[in-house]
Amino acid sequence: MQIQERSVGDIVVLAVSGEITLDEGCRFFLKERVRSLIGQGQLRLLIDLKDVSRVDSAGLGELVQVSYVASKNAGGSLKLVSLTDGLKELLRSTRLNTVFEICDNAEAGIASFSSSSLKP
């Protein structure tokens, strides 16, 4: 797994590529990166998943933990964007699509923050 990071104003976009799986061995890197950003006061996060080729059950758990760390523990907001059809179906079948705020693409995710009540 690789993560490219960019900022758009006070929003941090994490573009993830590769696999989010137990076999990948570095799946906790995403959670640690989110924790670090939250610790730096970055409370508006987008995780762009368009280049993720595979997510297993451990990877799903990682995404849930990342979302919990960002939104529940720190008062921030984390949104998933640009999901592949396979990931959309996986989230739907596990009903995790009701847990995450999901946007079609990064631009829609960024725009959705402007209507959010979250303060910078």
LINWO-V834699 format. One line per field, one symbol per residue. phi: phi as a letter, one per 20 degrees, with the letter a starting at -180 (. if undefined). A space follows every 10 residues. Layout:
phi=???
//
This chain:
phi=.ccdcbdcme ddddeecndd bfffmcffff ffffgffffe neddcddedf deeacdffff ffffffffgf eefdmeccce clffgffgff fffemffeee eccfbfffff ffffefefef
//
